[in-house]
Amino acid sequence: MRRKVVASVLIGTVLAATLFTGCGGSGKSKSSSDEGGVKEFTAFFAVPGSEINDDNEIQELIAEKTGAKVKETWLTGQTDVEAIGTMIAGGEYPDFIEGGNGTQQLYDAEALVPLDDYLDDYPNIKNLFTDLEWEKLRQEDGHIYWIPQFSCIKGEEKVCTHNDEAFWIQARVLKWANYPEIKTMDDYFKLIESYNEANPTMEDGTENIPYTILCDDWRYFCLENAPMFLDGYPNDGSCMVDPETQKVMDYNTTDTAKAYFGKLNEEYKKGIVDPESFTQSYDEYISKLSSGRVLGMIDQWWDFLNANDAIKQAGLDKQGCDYIPVPVTIDGRDNQWHNSGGAFNASSGLAITTSCEDVEGALQFVNDLLSQEVHNLRFWGVEGKDYEVDENGEFYRTPEERMQVSDTAYKASHMCSYSYLPQYTGTSEDGINANKPDGQASEFFSGLNDDIKEAFEAYGVETYVEMLGTNDAPGDWYPMWSYSNNFTTNTDGGVAWTKIGELKHEKLPQVVMAKDFDGAWSEYMKAYSDCKPEDFISELQTELDRRMEQAAQFK
């Protein structure tokens, strides 16, 4: 029997009962049917998200086609680990769950239903992944418990946005400088400094924020992991990997790491780095980006997508406030940030809990959501209302349709992507269209705001990806964050990882704000060494070697 783990942080069992609706006192989630015979399931996703209206139009259309719907609940006011720990303490769960960094807790608490015996009966689910990828999902007891939602590419890959981490800068800054080549960290900050000196405010007199950093909770990756990207490596998350030797390297102690934090310290003293960076919440950060005031930042595209919609709705694109990624590395070397084929995330995914009374019905609903017809509804919407079809069968949107799908109220009342349930990108079964609008090259470029189009034309590109370049995945180990995301304190490596995370939260802001950078960096490096990082590096190396051996068996 697997070990039972009691969460280290408990907010109180009363809160567990309020995390989602539809749970009975017995701990069984009461998936029910309305008068029309539609099954209603519950779901909790351990990430912040936007709820849709109860009478959402496309949700109702999907329910007519599938015979089911899901009431989604999102993370509020807690970390994912805290929320999952509270839920485990209460012993009640929704039908579906995505636990984020609390996924391992759910597994250890035996709160999840093994799925491997069901998969052959649900071909749309089974066909999401290869045999090797399903094998990667097996846990130590030999079973599969969750379905990655974002790791499937069907047919030809179609991608226009860089959904991952990059150095972003506003179009107005690039235009002011006549679209210069930005290759190094020094280029990047010099341009921001120069622009802000010449243009300290927006058109209405609002003061610019030259550079801000998101450090809230788990999103502090926007501060801490830049050295990995500055050295040109892809996002392995917790480390860098030498592709030739397949050896794990620590990006926290490199010369590039010292140079990067030294640069932030220098920019902070100049007033370029937002002094609220280390205390602002995620919502405050998004509000700043949405206002158009922030000239640049490091972040992952999916993390600030809502701000892009707000900029469009407010007409701030007319002032050049949209964000564009630039290929910044420490010395201008090539980057490997964008990988074709995406990244397979085995660390978490959609699971069905032991409280679900209708496992087959829940899986059938997910299977139905993955049909091409329903998938089109989820991500393109309703033909004639959200998109059109030309004489060649290609989907496109009118300017009015593009504007309405960026409107928060319209999305809440009409659109229903079931954004944290399994899905796929790539090419539709019709062989023509992208499975999501952001992969449709013609629609993507037509839908760009004019400030981005102008910048792309100046740089001779048509997509965000082309601004950075594309590479093949570096190896069968990739990405290592799909392992480190599930570190627990049950191993020496996990203990070291936890201590390092706590240390970074505390010390890195102090390093950036320090009057004596060299002294602060030396103190930080000593404290970092005391966390025994060699333990987590060793554990990552063991996992990397295991992955390579496993992949070899499927070749």
C-alpha distance (Angstrom), angle and dihedral (degrees) to the residues before:
residue distance angle dihedral
M1 . . .
R2 3.79 . .
R3 3.75 118.7 .
K4 3.79 117.9 -92.6
V5 3.78 112.9 -127.6
V6 3.78 123.7 -159.2
A7 3.80 111.7 -152.7
S8 3.75 114.1 -108.0
V9 3.77 92.7 -140.4
L10 3.79 117.2 50.9
I11 3.77 121.0 178.6
G12 3.78 93.4 -173.3
T13 3.75 134.4 -72.5
V14 3.79 92.6 -107.8
L15 3.79 90.0 69.1
A16 3.78 91.0 53.8
A17 3.77 90.4 66.9
T18 3.80 91.3 53.3
L19 3.79 98.3 49.1
F20 3.77 90.8 89.0
T21 3.76 140.0 4.8
G22 3.78 131.7 -115.8
C23 3.81 100.5 43.9
G24 3.76 121.3 138.2
G25 3.77 126.0 -144.3
S26 3.78 92.0 -106.0
G27 3.79 91.4 67.6
K28 3.81 91.7 -108.5
S29 3.80 115.9 125.5
K30 3.76 107.6 -125.5
S31 3.77 103.5 -134.9
S32 3.78 101.5 -174.0
S33 3.77 142.1 179.4
D34 3.79 126.8 -118.8
E35 3.79 124.4 -140.3
G36 3.80 91.4 -79.1
G37 3.78 92.4 55.9
V38 3.80 94.5 -106.0
K39 3.78 113.5 149.9
E40 3.80 114.9 -130.1
F41 3.78 119.3 -151.2
T42 3.80 129.2 -176.3
A43 3.79 127.4 -133.1
F44 3.78 136.7 -174.1
F45 3.79 121.7 -162.6
A46 3.80 116.7 -166.4
V47 3.79 93.6 -139.5
P48 3.80 131.1 78.4
G49 3.78 111.7 -93.2
S50 3.79 145.6 156.1
E51 3.77 120.3 -95.5
I52 3.77 119.4 -140.8
N53 3.79 127.3 -136.1
D54 3.80 118.0 -85.5
D55 3.81 90.1 -120.0
N56 3.80 95.0 46.1
E57 3.80 107.6 163.2
I58 3.80 101.1 -138.4
Q59 3.79 92.3 41.6
E60 3.80 86.9 58.3
L61 3.82 91.2 48.3
I62 3.79 90.5 50.9
A63 3.80 90.2 48.3
E64 3.81 89.8 54.1
K65 3.80 90.4 53.3
T66 3.82 98.8 40.9
G67 3.80 103.6 27.7
A68 3.80 91.5 -126.5
K69 3.79 145.2 75.7
V70 3.80 136.4 -171.5
K71 3.79 129.3 -132.9
E72 3.80 103.5 -144.5
T73 3.80 124.8 -151.5
W74 3.79 123.6 -172.9
L75 3.78 137.9 -158.2
T76 3.81 116.0 -81.9
G77 3.79 130.4 170.9
Q78 3.82 97.2 -5.8
T79 3.76 141.7 68.6
D80 3.78 117.6 -102.9
V81 3.81 91.0 -108.9
E82 3.81 92.0 50.7
A83 3.80 93.3 48.4
I84 3.80 93.8 48.0
G85 3.81 91.3 45.3
T86 3.78 90.4 53.2
M87 3.78 91.5 48.8
I88 3.80 92.0 50.5
A89 3.79 90.6 49.9
G90 3.81 89.9 54.3
G91 3.80 93.2 46.1
E92 3.81 93.9 -139.1
Y93 3.77 125.3 113.2
P94 3.80 140.5 176.9
D95 3.80 119.5 -113.0
F96 3.82 93.2 -103.6
I97 3.77 126.7 31.9
E98 3.78 139.0 178.3
G99 3.79 106.8 -168.6
G100 3.80 102.1 -173.5
N101 3.79 108.3 -163.0
G102 3.81 87.5 -5.6
T103 3.81 92.4 64.6
Q104 3.79 92.9 99.6
Q105 3.80 89.5 53.6
L106 3.79 90.2 55.5
Y107 3.78 91.0 49.6
D108 3.80 92.9 48.0
A109 3.81 90.7 48.5
E110 3.83 90.1 53.6
A111 3.80 89.3 -123.7
L112 3.82 95.7 136.5
V113 3.80 133.1 80.7
P114 3.85 117.2 -124.6
L115 3.78 107.2 -117.9
D116 3.81 104.8 -170.8
D117 3.82 95.4 91.0
Y118 3.82 90.2 54.5
L119 3.80 102.5 45.0
D120 3.81 98.7 87.1
D121 3.82 89.7 59.9
Y122 3.81 92.8 57.6
P123 3.82 108.0 54.7
N124 3.79 96.9 178.6
I125 3.80 88.4 59.5
K126 3.79 95.7 40.1
N127 3.81 91.8 50.6
L128 3.78 93.0 55.9
F129 3.79 91.7 85.5
T130 3.78 143.9 27.1
D131 3.80 122.9 -109.9
L132 3.81 89.4 -101.5
E133 3.79 92.0 52.0
W134 3.81 92.4 49.7
E135 3.79 87.9 48.3
K136 3.80 89.6 54.8
L137 3.80 87.8 59.4
R138 3.82 95.4 58.6
Q139 3.78 113.0 111.6
E140 3.79 128.1 -145.7
D141 3.81 91.6 -82.1
G142 3.83 90.8 56.5
H143 3.82 97.4 -108.4
I144 3.81 134.9 114.6
Y145 3.79 115.7 -129.1
W146 3.79 108.7 170.0
I147 3.80 142.6 36.8
P148 3.82 117.5 -137.1
Q149 3.78 107.1 -127.3
F150 3.79 101.8 -157.9
S151 3.81 106.3 36.4
C152 3.81 103.6 85.8
I153 3.80 125.2 99.2
K154 3.82 115.0 -179.2
G155 3.77 122.5 -156.8
E156 3.80 117.2 -30.4
E157 3.77 113.4 6.9
K158 3.80 112.6 -113.6
V159 3.78 115.1 -171.6
C160 3.79 132.7 156.7
T161 3.79 103.7 157.2
H162 3.77 125.9 66.2
N163 3.79 98.9 -133.2
D164 3.78 94.3 -173.7
E165 3.79 140.0 69.2
A166 3.78 124.2 -46.0
F167 3.78 144.3 139.6
W168 3.81 104.7 -90.4
I169 3.80 127.7 -160.6
Q170 3.78 132.1 178.3
A171 3.79 120.8 -99.8
R172 3.82 91.1 -126.2
V173 3.81 90.9 61.0
L174 3.80 92.3 51.7
K175 3.82 92.3 45.8
W176 3.81 92.5 50.0
A177 3.81 89.5 55.5
N178 3.84 91.7 45.5
Y179 3.81 92.9 -108.1
P180 3.81 100.3 -64.2
E181 3.78 126.9 -166.9
I182 3.81 107.7 -94.1
K183 3.79 110.8 -166.6
T184 3.81 109.8 140.3
M185 3.78 137.2 51.6
D186 3.80 89.2 -114.1
D187 3.84 91.1 51.7
Y188 3.78 89.9 52.6
F189 3.79 98.5 50.8
K190 3.81 93.8 38.8
L191 3.81 90.0 57.1
I192 3.80 92.9 48.3
E193 3.81 90.8 48.3
S194 3.80 93.1 48.7
Y195 3.80 94.5 46.4
N196 3.79 93.5 48.1
E197 3.80 92.0 48.6
A198 3.80 90.5 53.2
N199 3.84 95.4 37.3
P200 3.81 109.8 27.5
T201 3.81 94.0 164.7
M202 3.77 142.4 38.3
E203 3.81 121.1 -110.3
D204 3.82 92.1 -84.5
G205 3.79 93.3 50.3
T206 3.81 96.1 -99.8
E207 3.79 109.5 148.6
N208 3.79 116.1 -112.4
I209 3.80 123.2 -122.8
P210 3.82 102.7 -140.7
Y211 3.81 97.5 -160.6
T212 3.78 133.3 -3.5
I213 3.79 133.2 -175.5
L214 3.79 127.5 -148.0
C215 3.82 109.4 -139.6
D216 3.80 101.5 156.3
D217 3.82 113.6 136.8
W218 3.84 113.6 -58.1
R219 3.79 91.2 -4.1
Y220 3.80 90.8 76.2
F221 3.81 85.2 103.6
C222 3.83 82.5 93.8
L223 3.81 86.2 71.9
E224 3.77 107.4 28.6
N225 3.81 109.7 41.9
A226 3.82 101.6 49.5
P227 3.85 93.3 103.5
M228 3.81 88.7 68.1
F229 3.80 91.0 55.9
L230 3.79 94.5 40.5
D231 3.80 88.3 58.4
G232 3.81 87.8 54.2
Y233 3.79 97.6 -111.0
P234 3.83 125.0 142.2
N235 3.77 121.1 -111.3
D236 3.80 105.3 -78.9
G237 3.80 83.9 150.4
S238 3.77 103.3 -148.8
C239 3.81 99.6 39.4
M240 3.78 147.9 -6.2
V241 3.80 121.9 -101.5
D242 3.79 125.3 -150.9
P243 3.83 101.8 -131.9
E244 3.80 93.2 -151.9
T245 3.81 100.3 47.3
Q246 3.84 95.1 25.2
K247 3.79 88.8 -136.7
V248 3.79 122.6 148.9
M249 3.82 115.9 -120.0
D250 3.81 130.1 -165.5
Y251 3.82 111.3 -124.0
N252 3.81 92.0 -170.1
T253 3.80 95.7 74.9
T254 3.80 103.3 39.6
D255 3.80 126.6 117.3
T256 3.80 86.1 -112.1
A257 3.80 90.8 57.7
K258 3.79 91.1 54.4
A259 3.80 91.5 45.8
Y260 3.81 92.1 50.0
F261 3.78 96.6 49.4
G262 3.78 89.4 42.2
K263 3.79 88.4 55.4
L264 3.81 91.6 50.0
N265 3.80 88.6 50.2
E266 3.80 90.4 51.5
E267 3.81 92.3 47.9
Y268 3.79 91.8 46.3
K269 3.79 90.7 55.4
K270 3.83 89.0 50.4
G271 3.81 91.1 53.3
I272 3.81 93.4 -112.9
V273 3.83 96.2 115.4
D274 3.80 112.4 72.4
P275 3.85 106.9 -108.4
E276 3.82 88.9 -144.9
S277 3.81 91.8 58.9
F278 3.79 95.0 103.0
T279 3.81 97.6 45.0
Q280 3.82 104.5 35.6
S281 3.79 120.5 107.9
Y282 3.78 123.3 -129.0
D283 3.82 90.4 -104.1
E284 3.82 90.8 51.8
Y285 3.79 90.0 49.4
I286 3.81 92.6 50.8
S287 3.80 89.5 47.2
K288 3.80 90.3 55.2
L289 3.80 92.6 49.4
S290 3.81 90.6 45.7
S291 3.81 90.2 54.5
G292 3.81 90.5 60.1
R293 3.81 92.6 -125.3
V294 3.82 98.6 115.5
L295 3.80 113.8 89.1
G296 3.80 97.7 -170.0
M297 3.79 147.5 -6.8
I298 3.80 144.2 157.1
D299 3.79 114.2 -108.3
Q300 3.78 145.3 125.1
W301 3.81 115.3 -92.5
W302 3.79 95.3 -124.6
D303 3.81 89.6 54.5
F304 3.82 95.9 63.4
L305 3.81 100.9 27.6
N306 3.82 91.8 117.0
A307 3.81 89.8 58.8
N308 3.80 90.2 56.6
D309 3.80 90.4 55.4
A310 3.82 90.4 48.5
I311 3.81 91.4 51.0
K312 3.81 89.9 52.7
Q313 3.80 93.8 46.1
A314 3.81 91.9 49.8
G315 3.81 92.7 48.5
L316 3.80 91.0 -120.5
D317 3.78 89.8 135.7
K318 3.80 85.1 76.7
Q319 3.81 86.4 67.1
G320 3.81 92.3 47.9
C321 3.81 96.7 -105.9
D322 3.81 97.0 143.0
Y323 3.81 118.3 113.2
I324 3.80 125.3 -117.1
P325 3.83 126.0 -173.5
V326 3.80 118.8 -123.6
P327 3.84 124.4 -162.6
V328 3.81 97.4 -115.5
T329 3.81 118.0 172.2
I330 3.78 130.9 161.8
D331 3.81 95.0 -95.3
G332 3.81 105.6 5.6
R333 3.81 96.6 -85.9
D334 3.80 118.1 150.5
N335 3.79 118.0 -86.3
Q336 3.81 130.9 -135.9
W337 3.79 96.8 -158.7
H338 3.78 99.1 123.0
N339 3.79 115.0 56.2
S340 3.78 124.9 -172.3
G341 3.77 111.7 -126.2
G342 3.77 93.8 35.1
A343 3.80 124.6 -123.5
F344 3.78 125.8 -64.7
N345 3.80 109.8 -132.1
A346 3.79 109.9 -156.6
S347 3.80 94.7 164.9
S348 3.80 98.3 82.5
G349 3.77 144.0 -6.1
L350 3.77 144.1 142.2
A351 3.80 112.0 -34.6
I352 3.79 134.9 180.0
T353 3.77 114.8 -130.9
T354 3.78 130.6 -137.0
S355 3.82 87.4 -111.7
C356 3.80 91.5 68.2
E357 3.81 110.5 105.2
D358 3.81 94.9 -166.7
V359 3.79 109.4 45.5
E360 3.81 93.0 160.6
G361 3.80 91.2 50.6
A362 3.79 91.2 48.6
L363 3.80 92.2 50.9
Q364 3.80 91.5 45.2
F365 3.80 89.1 54.9
V366 3.81 91.7 51.9
N367 3.81 89.6 46.2
D368 3.81 90.0 52.2
L369 3.81 92.0 48.2
L370 3.80 87.4 59.2
S371 3.81 95.0 57.4
Q372 3.80 111.2 110.7
E373 3.80 93.1 -118.4
V374 3.79 94.7 53.6
H375 3.81 93.3 38.8
N376 3.82 88.6 56.4
L377 3.80 89.2 52.1
R378 3.78 91.2 50.5
F379 3.78 97.3 51.2
W380 3.81 108.0 18.9
G381 3.81 98.7 32.3
V382 3.79 126.9 -152.0
E383 3.79 119.8 -14.5
G384 3.80 110.6 -116.3
K385 3.78 92.5 20.8
D386 3.80 106.1 49.7
Y387 3.81 101.2 15.7
E388 3.80 142.4 4.2
V389 3.81 133.8 -138.6
D390 3.80 120.9 -132.9
E391 3.81 127.9 -147.1
N392 3.81 90.4 -86.7
G393 3.79 93.4 53.7
E394 3.82 93.5 -106.2
F395 3.80 118.1 143.7
Y396 3.80 119.5 -128.1
R397 3.79 139.7 159.8
T398 3.76 131.0 -130.1
P399 3.81 118.4 -127.1
E400 3.81 88.6 -103.8
E401 3.80 92.0 52.0
R402 3.80 91.5 49.1
M403 3.77 91.0 52.0
Q404 3.80 94.3 48.8
V405 3.83 94.7 50.0
S406 3.82 88.7 56.8
D407 3.82 91.2 53.9
T408 3.80 113.7 103.6
A409 3.80 95.2 -146.8
Y410 3.80 92.9 48.4
K411 3.78 91.9 49.8
A412 3.79 91.7 50.5
S413 3.80 94.2 50.1
H414 3.78 101.1 35.6
M415 3.84 117.9 14.0
C416 3.81 120.7 73.9
S417 3.78 114.5 176.6
Y418 3.81 94.7 159.1
S419 3.78 80.6 -136.6
Y420 3.82 97.6 -167.2
L421 3.78 96.7 45.4
P422 3.84 119.7 90.4
Q423 3.81 116.0 -69.9
Y424 3.78 140.9 152.7
T425 3.78 142.1 -135.3
G426 3.80 128.5 -155.3
T427 3.80 125.5 70.7
S428 3.80 129.6 -16.3
E429 3.79 122.6 -117.8
D430 3.81 86.8 -104.3
G431 3.81 88.7 69.1
I432 3.80 90.7 -130.8
N433 3.76 112.5 72.6
A434 3.77 135.3 59.3
N435 3.78 114.1 -116.2
K436 3.80 89.0 -125.0
P437 3.81 129.1 34.0
D438 3.80 93.4 -121.2
G439 3.81 88.9 63.9
Q440 3.82 95.2 52.0
A441 3.81 101.9 100.6
S442 3.80 97.6 -157.8
E443 3.78 93.8 42.9
F444 3.79 91.7 43.5
F445 3.79 94.5 55.0
S446 3.83 93.5 40.9
G447 3.79 89.0 51.9
L448 3.80 95.9 51.3
N449 3.77 118.1 111.0
D450 3.79 113.9 -109.5
D451 3.81 94.0 -109.6
I452 3.81 90.9 58.5
K453 3.82 92.9 44.0
E454 3.77 90.3 52.9
A455 3.79 91.8 50.1
F456 3.80 93.3 46.7
E457 3.79 91.3 49.6
A458 3.80 90.1 50.1
Y459 3.81 91.1 52.7
G460 3.82 93.6 41.5
V461 3.80 96.1 -117.3
E462 3.80 136.8 114.1
T463 3.82 102.9 -158.6
Y464 3.78 142.0 39.6
V465 3.80 88.3 -114.4
E466 3.79 91.6 58.9
M467 3.80 89.2 54.7
L468 3.80 88.0 63.8
G469 3.80 106.7 24.6
T470 3.80 130.5 -123.4
N471 3.79 130.5 -102.3
D472 3.78 136.5 -177.5
A473 3.81 116.2 -102.9
P474 3.83 106.1 -83.2
G475 3.80 97.1 -125.8
D476 3.81 148.2 -38.1
W477 3.80 91.0 -77.2
Y478 3.80 92.8 64.2
P479 3.01 125.2 152.5
M480 3.80 108.7 26.0
W481 3.80 92.3 -174.5
S482 3.80 87.5 74.6
Y483 3.81 85.2 69.9
S484 3.79 102.5 35.5
N485 3.82 91.0 50.1
N486 3.80 86.7 71.8
F487 3.80 97.9 46.8
T488 3.81 112.2 136.8
T489 3.78 130.7 -172.8
N490 3.81 89.6 -107.5
T491 3.82 90.2 93.6
D492 3.80 133.1 51.0
G493 3.79 89.0 -118.6
G494 3.79 91.3 52.3
V495 3.81 91.7 49.1
A496 3.80 90.2 51.5
W497 3.82 91.1 46.9
T498 3.82 91.2 52.1
K499 3.80 93.0 47.9
I500 3.80 91.6 48.1
G501 3.80 91.4 51.2
E502 3.79 91.7 50.9
L503 3.79 91.0 46.6
K504 3.81 93.3 50.8
H505 3.79 92.3 50.3
E506 3.79 90.0 52.9
K507 3.79 104.5 35.5
L508 3.81 109.1 31.3
P509 3.83 94.3 67.4
Q510 3.80 87.7 49.5
V511 3.81 89.9 51.0
V512 3.81 91.5 51.7
M513 3.82 92.7 48.5
A514 3.83 97.2 39.3
K515 3.81 120.7 125.8
D516 3.82 88.6 -148.5
F517 3.79 105.2 42.8
D518 3.80 97.5 178.9
G519 3.79 91.6 52.0
A520 3.80 92.5 46.3
W521 3.81 91.7 47.8
S522 3.80 92.5 50.4
E523 3.80 90.4 49.8
Y524 3.81 90.4 48.9
M525 3.81 92.9 48.8
K526 3.81 90.7 51.0
A527 3.81 91.2 50.8
Y528 3.81 89.8 45.0
S529 3.81 91.3 53.4
D530 3.80 89.8 50.5
C531 3.83 88.4 61.0
K532 3.83 88.3 66.8
P533 3.81 97.3 -125.0
E534 3.80 88.7 -179.5
D535 3.81 86.9 75.2
F536 3.79 95.2 60.0
I537 3.82 92.2 39.7
S538 3.81 88.6 53.4
E539 3.80 92.1 49.4
L540 3.81 90.8 49.2
Q541 3.81 90.2 50.4
T542 3.80 91.0 52.0
E543 3.80 90.5 51.4
L544 3.80 92.4 46.2
D545 3.80 90.7 52.9
R546 3.82 90.5 47.9
R547 3.80 91.4 51.6
M548 3.77 92.5 50.9
E549 3.80 91.3 50.5
Q550 3.81 91.5 47.5
A551 3.81 92.7 49.5
A552 3.80 90.9 50.1
Q553 3.81 89.5 60.9
F554 3.82 90.6 61.7
K555 3.80 96.9 50.1
